Amino acid sequence: MAYRMSNLDPVREFLNSVRYARIEYNRLSERIKALESRCMSITASLNSAPGGGNADAEELWAALADESAKLYPQLRQAREVEREVDRFIDTLPDPAHRLVLKLRYIDVLSWEDVIQRMTQGGLFYSARQVYRIHGEALEVARALWNETHKEDKEDE
């Protein structure tokens, strides 16, 4: 997919790829919304003007359709990165490991927010416990990654 891989820690690179995908997804979504808003605004002003000006409005909507056609594949790619990381995290056997990794990497929360979410609902985790769970989760994820990506290493 679109994640960056390094020899240092491919699991962390893979998990962090959601951050980049989320930023790109939000950027592209905002761009499409701005174009739609501009088209709606111009269409409304043209329709209220004498003579209508429908040719101009149609041209603007066509430009929006062209731009959207370019942007939507990029949006789908960004969402796919997020789904791929989510599916990988779901393969971890321990629910605490899955939770801390999803909060940190899928929800892109700060450590403070991860700790707060982990302690909600009657679960009381100290910062130290959350960091320990995160470290354990990364170790399990690395073992799983190495097992599922053996053929990648053999090709090198």
Disulfide bonds with the S-S distance in Angstrom:
none
